Amino acid sequence: RSFDTKYGQLNLTILRDRNGRFENHTLPAYGRHSDNLETMVIQLYTKGITTAEIAELIEKMYGAHYSKATVSNMTKAVNEQVQAFQQR
């Protein structure tokens, strides 16, 4: 599986045991990117940068394509806080 970090994309092979009980404690289960990327996206969004511009920046910086919808899903966590701040 691939995992995006602030240093680039890692291609990983996750080991399995015979009983299927292997639990990876290093990376989140089914995660595809580190929290650093989400944090950066949220910070850019709170500064007023559009989701299209953020997607373009991610593609330039990491070489990975993120759609506007993916970026929008990342920002839903703080959308209420951003709107409350903008109404102040």
N, C-alpha and C positions, 0 to 999 in steps of 0.2 A: 504494500500500500504506500501511497505517497503522503508526505506530511510537510506542510509549508511552515518554515520558520523565518525569523528575521534575517537569517544567513543564507536562505535559499531553500530549495525543495530537496527533501530527503526521500530516497526510495528505500523502504524498509521491508524486511521479511519477518513476520511475526511467527514465532515458534509455537507449536502445539504439542501437548503431551498425549499419551495414549488414551487417557480417560477424558480428554477435552476439558481439563480443569485448570489449564494454564491461565493465569491472570497477569496481565501486563500492568505494572504499577508506575511505569515511567511515563507513558502516554495515556491520554484519556481514551476510553473505549470508543471506537468508531470516529474519533476526532480526525479532522483533516488539516487543521492549522492550529498554530499556537495562540495563546491568549494575547501575545504581543500584537498580532495582526488585528485582532478585534479591538484592542485598546486604541491602536492607531486610527482605525476606521471611525471609532466613536469620537475620538478627539477631533478629527477632521470634520466630522458631521456637526459637532457642536460649534465649530467655528464658522459654519455657514456654507461649507463646500458641498456641492450637489453630489448625489449618488453617482451620477455619470462621470463627474470629474474624479471622484474617489476611485471608481472602477478603473479609469484610465491610469491614474497614478499607481495603483497596485500592479497593473499590467506592466508599466514601465519599470517599476522597482523590482518586482519579483519574477516577471516573465510569465505569470500565471493569469489566465483570463477569469475575471469575476464579473458576472452580469450585474446590472443595476438592481435587479431583484435580490440577488445574494447580498449585496451591500445594504440594501434596504432592510433585509431580515436581520442583519447584524445590528442595525441601529434601532430596531424596535424596542430594545431593552431600555434605551434612554430617551426615547421620543417624547414621553410625557414630561420629563425633566427639561428637555430643550424647549418645548412649547411653553412651559411655565416661565422659563427664563426669558423667552422672547416677549411674553406679555407684560413682563415687568417693565 
